[in-house]
């Protein structure tokens, strides 16, 4: 059974600024589908009345609930990752001091019973935060428990756009 990864453009709505402008972030979402599932989605798009603005999710919810659930899970994961990365970038996420010290000890091979030189540790923390800002979320998660700082309840409003090659020609 052939599978393809389809890339979807996605927007999350985060509310309004104090002057009434909408705050929207653009994300990408990649989900794997079989050829039959892709054909099913293309047929659902073809059956629409040319109003593509609601995107994929309402169409899938009614016409292919199993695909809707898979897309919803992928969208939720992408939104969660966005908020974790944004929290790190904006300094909303505070790194655990015990985890920082443990990583310092590990990086320099310092045993638990050995004393840490505070000046060297402070320099390392500064450098570590620079590394965090330019590293992948996978690397960060391997060293720190950053996911505990984000709560997606309720999940923000979002729209998953219909890929242009799904549109009727």
C-alpha positions as CSV (number, residue, x, y, z in Angstrom):
1,X,0.0,0.0,0.0
2,X,1.6,3.3,-1.2
3,X,1.7,6.1,1.3
4,X,2.5,9.8,0.8
5,X,3.3,12.6,3.1
6,X,1.1,15.6,2.4
7,X,2.1,19.0,3.6
8,X,-0.8,21.3,4.7
9,X,-0.6,25.0,5.5
10,X,-2.3,25.8,8.8
11,X,-3.3,28.9,10.7
12,X,-3.9,29.2,14.4
13,X,-6.0,32.1,15.7
14,X,-4.7,33.5,19.0
15,X,-7.1,36.3,19.7
16,X,-7.0,40.0,19.1
17,X,-4.5,42.7,20.0
18,X,-5.7,45.7,22.1
19,X,-6.4,47.6,18.9
20,X,-8.5,44.9,17.4
21,X,-6.1,43.2,15.0
22,X,-6.3,39.4,14.8
23,X,-3.2,37.5,15.9
24,X,-2.7,34.6,13.5
25,X,0.3,32.3,13.2
26,X,1.1,30.2,10.2
27,X,2.2,26.6,10.7
28,X,2.9,23.6,8.4
29,X,1.5,20.2,9.1
30,X,2.7,17.0,7.5
31,X,0.5,13.9,7.6
32,X,0.9,10.5,5.9
33,X,-1.9,9.1,3.8
34,X,-2.5,6.1,1.5
35,X,-3.4,6.7,-2.1
36,X,-7.0,5.7,-1.4
37,X,-7.2,8.2,1.5
38,X,-5.8,11.0,-0.8
39,X,-8.4,10.1,-3.5
40,X,-11.1,10.2,-0.8
41,X,-10.0,13.7,0.3
42,X,-9.8,15.0,-3.3
43,X,-13.3,13.7,-3.9
44,X,-14.6,15.4,-0.8
45,X,-13.0,18.7,-2.0
46,X,-14.5,18.2,-5.5
47,X,-18.0,17.9,-3.8
48,X,-17.7,21.3,-2.1
49,X,-19.5,24.3,-3.5
50,X,-16.2,26.1,-4.2
51,X,-16.1,27.7,-0.7
52,X,-12.7,26.4,0.4
53,X,-12.2,28.9,3.2
54,X,-13.3,26.6,6.1
55,X,-10.4,24.3,5.0
56,X,-10.0,20.6,5.4
57,X,-11.4,19.9,8.9
58,X,-15.2,20.5,8.5
59,X,-15.2,18.5,5.3
60,X,-13.3,15.6,6.9
61,X,-15.4,15.7,10.1
62,X,-18.5,15.0,8.0
63,X,-17.1,12.9,5.2
64,X,-14.2,10.9,6.6
65,X,-14.2,10.9,10.5
66,X,-11.2,8.6,10.7
67,X,-9.1,11.0,8.6
68,X,-10.5,13.9,10.6
69,X,-9.2,12.3,13.8
70,X,-5.8,11.7,12.4
71,X,-5.6,15.3,11.1
72,X,-6.8,16.7,14.4
73,X,-4.2,14.7,16.3
74,X,-1.5,16.0,13.9
75,X,-2.8,19.6,14.2
76,X,-2.8,19.4,18.0
77,X,0.8,18.1,18.0
78,X,1.9,20.9,15.6
79,X,0.1,23.6,17.7
80,X,1.6,22.2,21.0
81,X,5.1,22.2,19.5
82,X,4.6,25.8,18.2
83,X,3.6,27.0,21.7
84,X,6.6,25.2,23.3
85,X,9.0,26.7,20.8
86,X,7.3,30.1,21.1
87,X,7.5,29.8,24.9
88,X,11.2,29.2,24.7
89,X,11.8,32.0,22.2
90,X,9.8,34.5,24.3
91,X,11.4,33.3,27.6
92,X,8.0,32.2,29.0
93,X,9.4,28.8,29.8
94,X,11.7,28.7,32.7
95,X,14.2,25.9,32.7
96,X,14.4,23.7,35.8
97,X,17.5,24.5,37.8
98,X,18.1,20.9,38.8
99,X,18.0,19.8,35.1
100,X,20.4,22.6,34.2
101,X,22.8,21.6,36.9
102,X,22.5,17.9,35.9
103,X,23.3,18.8,32.3
104,X,26.2,20.9,33.3
105,X,27.6,18.0,35.4
106,X,27.0,15.6,32.5
107,X,28.6,17.9,29.9
108,X,31.7,18.3,31.9
109,X,31.9,14.9,33.5
110,X,31.5,16.3,37.0
111,X,30.3,13.8,39.6
112,X,27.4,14.4,42.0
113,X,29.8,14.7,45.0
114,X,32.1,17.2,43.2
115,X,31.6,20.9,43.8
116,X,30.6,23.2,40.9
117,X,32.5,26.4,40.3
118,X,29.6,29.0,40.2
119,X,31.3,31.4,37.8
120,X,32.0,28.6,35.2
121,X,28.4,27.3,35.8
122,X,26.9,30.8,35.1
123,X,28.9,31.1,31.9
124,X,27.7,27.6,30.8
125,X,24.1,28.5,31.5
126,X,24.4,31.6,29.3
127,X,25.9,29.4,26.5
128,X,23.4,26.7,27.1
129,X,20.5,29.1,26.6
130,X,22.1,30.3,23.4
131,X,22.3,26.6,22.2
132,X,18.6,26.1,23.2
133,X,17.5,29.1,21.1
134,X,19.0,27.6,18.0
135,X,18.5,23.9,18.5
136,X,15.7,21.6,17.5
137,X,12.8,20.8,19.8
138,X,13.9,17.2,19.7
139,X,17.3,18.2,21.2
140,X,15.8,20.4,23.8
141,X,13.3,17.8,24.9
142,X,16.1,15.3,25.3
143,X,17.7,17.5,27.9
144,X,14.8,19.4,29.5
145,X,11.2,18.8,30.5
146,X,9.8,21.9,28.6
147,X,6.5,20.3,27.7
148,X,5.2,20.6,31.2
149,X,5.0,24.4,30.7
150,X,2.3,24.4,28.0
151,X,-1.4,23.6,28.4
152,X,-3.5,23.4,25.3
153,X,-6.8,23.2,27.1
154,X,-8.8,24.4,25.2
155,X,-7.0,24.0,21.9
156,X,-7.0,27.3,19.9
157,X,-9.1,27.8,16.8
158,X,-7.3,26.7,13.7
159,X,-7.8,26.2,10.0
160,X,-6.0,23.6,7.9
161,X,-6.0,24.8,4.3
162,X,-6.9,22.6,1.4
163,X,-3.7,21.8,-0.6
164,X,-3.8,23.4,-4.0
165,X,-3.3,20.1,-5.8
166,X,-6.5,18.8,-4.1
167,X,-8.6,21.5,-5.8
168,X,-10.5,20.6,-9.0
169,X,-8.8,21.7,-12.1
